[in-house]
Amino acid sequence: MVTSETQQQPYEVTVSAPVNIAVIKYWGKRDTAILLPTNSSLSLTLNQDHLRSTTTVRADASFNKDRLWLNGKEENVEKNKRMLNVVRELRKVRKALEDADESLPKISGLFLHVCSENNFPTAAGLASSASGFAALTFGIANALEVADKVSRSDLSRLARLGSGSACRSLFGGFVAWEMGSQLDGNDSVAVQVADESHWSDIEALVLVASDAQKDVPSTAGMQQTVETSPLLQERLRIVPERMARMKAAIEKKDYDTFAEVTMQDSNQFHAVCLDTFPPITYLNDVSRAVIHLISGYNAQFTTGDGATGRKGYRAAYTFDAGPNAVLYVPRCHVPEVLAIVNKVFPLPENERERTEYLGRAAEFIGKEDSAAVDVMVQKIGVRPMPRGSLRRIISTNVGDGPRVLAKGWSSQVSLLNSEGVPK
């Protein structure tokens, strides 16, 4: 693959990319080859200081094939069609630049070594494929020196070829994936609705009920739904109006609408999964206890009805394709919400385990009105779950898009050693 004109200098970059958790869910493809969705979706990008994929990419004339290592294990690149699609398209972008400017180094023909790792469980409903393919796309684009030659939305289109929701992780803040209408998918891209500074008051609590891989992977599950669920058609009718309401809520920082639409869409997404034949069940007893808990908590403060819109929400739950809850909460209510969660899901007894379990969330402990919390929990009427029902709590907030951590090889940052294989 390497030509005689190829420069011998290796091109390397290490990047990180964030997780995104949707409030309007993507579920179903109208084109499975280029991953075109059946509906638009909208997500919040979470702070990659807490949840991220880190990827090192090296393009080197000494390499004799493309290689990929994921979380310490080498993967078969030839069987990873989605990765091949992303690599192929980015090489085409680089080749077009080289053809147009003969002075550019000929690096489009170099083989790549890619090493990636997540700092959270893979395939457990925490959007690992989104951050992973966003990091892969952003990393290769930087290694091939094309990241600044295409728009970020166009780069999101290429990330979409790897994992649909990865396109949303190419931006920080609040991000929409517009489904588009073109058959070639060129208008199915991510756009930033608002950056991470726009509504910085929103915190996220990820309640990890399980770190095991899903029984039904998202790719297989959503196609079962497309083929068998009559309820999906009703969902597709409703989503455009929800997208408009959610965008308006974000623009106005209208938490009541944001919370209500978030929970409604999560509920409907999982109803569609149950309507699939055979049914798909991602939620478990812990998930349902969280739904009951947050619903009962909100009920003590909300007024109004479905017709006029309820006011007074203090927390919103959402579940992706897995049992782990993500709670979006205004920062002022985090101590209270966390205290209520801890009443129902007891903390580890061991101090070291408790510190690991809480992480950043520990800074909110003790800031609540404990007497008021006791009354709230009593009114909700949820029985405490066995200790260990939650594996841990990840506290984070809205964050930025992909970051370049190092250009060139770095002994401290690179995931590859100086020879181009994992350390």
C-alpha positions in Angstrom: 0.0 0.0 0.0 2.9 2.3 0.6 4.4 4.0 -2.5 7.9 5.1 -3.2 6.9 8.7 -2.6 5.7 8.0 0.9 7.5 10.0 3.6 9.3 7.8 6.2 8.3 10.1 9.1 5.6 8.5 11.2 2.5 10.6 11.9 1.0 10.1 15.3 -1.7 11.7 17.5 -3.4 10.8 20.7 -6.9 12.1 21.3 -9.9 11.7 23.6 -13.6 11.8 22.8 -16.6 12.0 25.2 -19.6 9.9 25.9 -23.0 11.3 24.9 -26.3 10.3 26.4 -29.4 11.1 24.4 -32.6 12.7 25.7 -34.3 12.0 22.3 -33.3 8.5 21.5 -31.9 7.0 18.2 -33.4 3.5 17.7 -33.7 2.1 14.2 -32.0 2.5 10.8 -33.6 3.1 7.4 -30.3 2.2 5.8 -28.1 -0.4 7.6 -25.1 0.0 5.3 -24.4 3.7 5.9 -26.2 3.9 9.2 -29.0 6.3 8.4 -31.5 6.6 11.3 -35.3 6.4 11.2 -35.5 9.5 13.3 -33.5 12.5 14.5 -32.0 12.4 18.0 -30.6 14.8 20.6 -28.0 14.3 23.3 -25.9 15.9 26.0 -22.1 15.5 25.7 -20.7 14.4 29.1 -17.5 15.7 30.6 -14.6 13.6 29.3 -12.7 14.3 32.5 -14.9 11.6 33.9 -16.1 9.4 30.9 -14.0 9.1 27.7 -12.4 7.0 25.1 -8.7 7.7 24.5 -7.1 6.7 21.2 -3.6 6.8 19.7 -3.3 6.6 15.9 0.0 6.2 14.1 0.5 6.2 10.4 4.0 4.8 9.6 5.8 3.6 6.5 7.3 0.7 8.5 3.8 -0.9 9.1 2.7 -3.7 6.8 -1.0 -3.7 7.7 -3.7 -1.9 9.7 -4.0 -3.0 13.3 -6.4 -2.2 16.1 -6.2 -2.8 19.9 -9.2 -2.1 22.0 -9.0 -2.1 25.8 -5.8 -4.2 25.6 -7.0 -6.8 23.1 -6.1 -6.9 19.4 -9.2 -6.9 17.2 -9.5 -8.4 13.7 -9.5 -5.3 11.5 -10.7 -7.2 8.4 -13.8 -8.3 10.2 -14.5 -4.8 11.5 -16.4 -3.4 8.5 -17.4 -0.2 10.3 -13.9 0.7 11.2 -12.8 -0.1 7.6 -15.5 2.3 6.3 -14.3 5.2 8.5 -10.6 4.5 7.5 -11.4 4.2 3.8 -13.3 7.5 3.7 -10.7 9.5 5.7 -8.0 8.1 3.4 -10.0 9.3 0.4 -10.2 12.8 1.9 -6.4 12.8 2.4 -5.8 11.4 -1.1 -7.9 14.1 -2.7 -5.8 16.8 -0.9 -2.6 15.1 -2.1 -3.8 14.9 -5.6 -4.7 18.6 -5.5 -1.3 19.7 -4.0 1.8 17.8 -5.0 3.8 19.4 -2.2 1.8 17.6 0.5 3.4 14.5 2.1 2.0 11.3 0.6 0.5 9.7 3.8 -2.8 8.5 2.5 -1.2 5.2 1.7 0.3 4.5 5.1 -0.9 1.7 7.2 -2.3 2.6 10.6 -1.9 1.2 14.1 -4.7 2.3 16.4 -4.9 1.7 20.2 -8.0 2.7 22.1 -9.2 2.3 25.6 -12.3 3.4 27.6 -12.3 4.4 31.2 -15.7 2.9 31.7 -17.3 -0.5 30.9 -17.6 -1.3 27.2 -21.1 -2.3 25.8 -22.9 -1.9 29.1 -25.3 0.8 28.0 -22.8 3.7 28.5 -22.4 4.7 24.8 -18.9 3.2 24.5 -19.3 2.8 20.7 -20.2 6.5 20.4 -17.1 7.8 22.2 -14.9 5.0 20.7 -15.7 5.7 17.1 -15.7 9.5 17.7 -12.1 9.1 19.0 -11.2 6.8 16.1 -12.5 9.2 13.5 -11.0 12.3 15.2 -7.7 10.6 15.8 -7.3 9.3 12.2 -8.4 12.7 10.8 -5.6 14.3 12.8 -3.0 11.7 12.1 -3.7 12.1 8.3 -3.8 15.9 8.8 -7.3 16.4 7.4 -9.1 17.4 10.6 -8.8 21.1 9.8 -9.7 20.6 6.2 -13.3 19.5 6.7 -16.1 20.9 8.8 -16.8 19.3 12.1 -20.3 18.3 10.9 -18.7 16.6 7.8 -16.4 14.7 10.2 -19.5 13.7 12.2 -20.9 12.1 9.0 -17.8 10.0 8.7 -18.0 9.0 12.4 -21.6 8.0 11.8 -20.3 5.3 9.4 -18.7 3.6 12.4 -21.5 4.1 15.0 -24.6 6.2 14.4 -24.5 8.0 17.8 -20.7 8.6 17.4 -21.6 11.6 15.2 -23.0 13.4 18.3 -19.7 12.9 20.2 -17.9 15.1 17.7 -19.3 18.1 19.5 -19.6 19.3 23.1 -22.7 20.6 24.8 -26.1 19.8 23.4 -26.1 18.1 20.0 -28.7 17.1 17.5 -28.2 14.3 14.9 -30.4 15.4 12.0 -31.7 12.3 10.3 -31.5 13.9 6.8 -33.3 12.9 3.7 -30.7 12.2 1.1 -30.1 8.6 0.0 -26.3 9.0 0.2 -26.6 10.2 3.8 -24.6 13.4 3.2 -27.2 15.4 5.2 -27.4 13.0 8.1 -25.0 14.8 10.3 -24.6 16.2 13.8 -25.0 19.8 14.6 -24.4 21.6 17.9 -27.6 23.1 19.4 -25.8 24.8 22.2 -22.2 24.6 23.6 -21.3 23.3 27.0 -21.2 26.8 28.6 -24.8 27.6 27.5 -26.5 25.6 30.3 -23.7 24.7 32.7 -26.1 24.2 35.6 -27.0 20.7 34.4 -25.3 17.8 36.3 -25.5 14.1 35.4 -25.5 11.2 37.8 -24.9 7.9 36.1 -26.3 5.1 38.3 -24.4 2.0 37.2 -26.6 -1.0 37.8 -24.5 -3.4 35.7 -21.2 -3.2 33.9 -21.8 -6.4 32.0 -22.2 -6.5 28.3 -25.8 -6.4 27.0 -27.6 -9.6 26.1 -29.0 -8.0 22.9 -26.5 -5.5 21.3 -28.0 -2.2 20.1 -27.3 -3.0 16.4 -29.2 -6.2 16.5 -31.9 -4.9 18.8 -32.9 -1.9 16.8 -33.2 -3.8 13.6 -35.5 -6.3 15.3 -37.6 -3.4 16.4 -37.8 -1.9 12.8 -38.9 -5.3 11.5 -41.4 -6.3 14.2 -42.7 -3.3 16.3 -46.0 -1.6 15.2 -45.4 0.9 18.0 -42.2 2.2 16.3 -44.3 3.9 13.6 -46.2 5.9 16.3 -42.8 6.8 17.8 -41.6 8.1 14.5 -44.7 10.2 14.2 -44.1 11.8 17.6 -40.3 12.4 17.6 -40.2 15.5 15.3 -42.4 17.4 17.7 -40.3 16.2 20.6 -37.2 17.4 18.9 -38.6 20.8 18.4 -39.8 21.0 22.1 -36.4 19.8 23.3 -34.4 22.3 21.2 -36.6 25.2 22.5 -36.3 24.0 26.1 -32.5 24.0 25.8 -32.4 27.4 24.2 -34.6 28.9 27.0 -33.1 26.7 29.7 -36.6 25.4 30.5 -35.9 22.6 32.8 -39.5 21.5 33.3 -40.0 20.8 29.6 -36.5 19.3 29.3 -37.2 16.9 32.2 -40.6 15.9 31.0 -39.7 15.2 27.4 -36.5 13.4 28.5 -38.5 10.9 30.7 -41.3 10.5 28.2 -38.9 9.7 25.4 -37.0 7.2 27.6 -40.2 5.5 28.5 -41.4 5.3 24.9 -38.0 4.0 23.7 -38.2 1.1 26.2 -41.9 0.5 25.4 -40.9 0.1 21.7 -38.2 -2.4 22.8 -40.9 -4.4 24.7 -43.1 -4.2 21.6 -40.4 -5.8 19.6 -40.9 -9.5 18.9 -39.4 -11.3 20.6 -39.4 -8.5 23.2 -36.1 -6.8 24.2 -35.7 -6.0 27.9 -32.9 -3.7 28.8 -34.2 -2.5 32.1 -34.0 -4.6 35.3 -35.4 -4.4 38.8 -32.8 -1.8 39.8 -33.8 0.3 36.7 -37.5 0.2 37.6 -36.7 1.1 41.2 -34.9 4.2 40.0 -37.9 5.2 37.8 -40.3 4.7 40.7 -37.9 6.7 43.0 -37.5 9.7 40.7 -41.2 9.7 39.7 -42.2 9.7 43.4 -39.7 12.4 44.2 -40.9 14.7 41.4 -44.5 14.2 42.3 -43.9 15.9 45.7 -43.0 19.2 43.9 -44.7 19.3 40.5 -48.0 21.1 39.8 -50.2 21.3 36.7 -51.2 18.5 34.3 -50.3 16.9 31.0 -52.5 19.4 29.1 -50.9 22.6 30.6 -47.5 21.2 31.3 -46.2 20.2 34.7 -43.9 22.6 36.6 -41.5 21.9 39.4 -39.4 18.9 38.2 -36.2 18.4 40.2 -34.7 15.4 38.4 -35.1 13.6 35.0 -34.1 10.0 34.3 -33.2 8.4 31.0 -32.0 5.0 30.0 -30.1 4.0 26.9 -30.0 0.4 25.7 -29.0 -1.0 29.1 -30.1 -0.9 32.8 -27.9 2.1 33.9 -29.9 5.2 34.7 -28.6 8.7 33.8 -30.2 11.4 35.9 -30.0 15.0 34.6 -30.4 17.3 37.6 -30.0 21.0 38.2 -26.9 21.5 40.4 -28.9 23.0 43.3 -30.9 19.7 43.7 -28.0 17.2 43.3 -27.3 16.9 47.1 -31.0 16.1 47.7 -31.3 13.7 44.8 -28.1 11.9 45.7 -29.2 11.5 49.3 -32.5 10.0 48.2 -30.7 7.6 45.9 -28.4 6.6 48.7 -31.3 5.9 51.0 -32.8 3.4 48.6 -29.4 2.1 47.3 -27.2 1.9 50.4 -23.6 2.9 50.2 -20.8 0.3 50.6 -19.8 -0.1 54.3 -16.1 -0.1 53.6 -14.7 3.4 53.5 -12.3 2.7 50.6 -15.0 1.0 48.5 -17.4 3.9 49.4 -14.8 6.4 48.1 -14.5 4.5 44.8 -18.2 4.0 44.5 -19.0 7.8 44.8 -16.0 9.4 43.1 -16.8 13.0 42.3 -20.3 12.6 43.8 -18.8 12.7 47.3 -18.5 16.4 47.1 -22.3 16.7 47.3 -22.7 14.4 50.3 -23.8 16.1 53.5 -25.1 19.2 51.8 -28.8 18.0 51.9 -31.4 18.6 54.5 -31.4 15.0 56.0 -34.7 15.4 57.9 -36.4 16.6 54.7 -34.9 13.7 52.7 -36.2 11.1 55.3 -39.7 12.5 54.9 -39.5 12.5 51.1 -38.3 8.9 51.0 -41.1 7.9 53.3 -43.7 9.5 51.0 -42.2 7.8 47.9 -42.6 4.4 49.6 -39.7 2.7 47.8 -38.1 -0.1 49.9 -34.3 -0.1 50.2 -32.6 -2.3 47.7 -29.9 -4.8 48.8 -26.5 -3.2 49.2 -24.5 -3.7 46.0 -27.6 -3.2 43.7 -25.7 -0.3 42.2 -22.1 -0.9 41.3 -21.1 2.8 41.5 -22.3 6.3 40.9 -20.5 8.5 38.2 -21.0 12.2 38.8 -20.3 14.4 35.8 -21.6 17.4 33.9 -21.9 18.7 30.3 -18.6 18.9 28.6 -16.6 19.7 25.5 -16.0 17.8 22.3 -12.9 15.7 21.3 -9.5 16.8 22.5 -6.0 16.4 21.0 -3.9 15.2 23.9 -0.6 14.9 22.1 0.8 15.4 18.5 3.6 13.1 17.8 4.8 10.3 20.1 4.6 11.1 23.8 6.0 8.7 26.5 3.5 10.0 29.0 0.4 10.2 26.8 0.6 7.8 23.9 -1.0 4.4 24.2 1.5 3.0 21.7 5.2 2.6 22.5 8.0 4.0 20.3 7.7 1.0 18.0 4.0 1.5 17.4 2.5 -1.3 19.5 0.7 -1.1 22.8 2.8 -0.3 25.9 
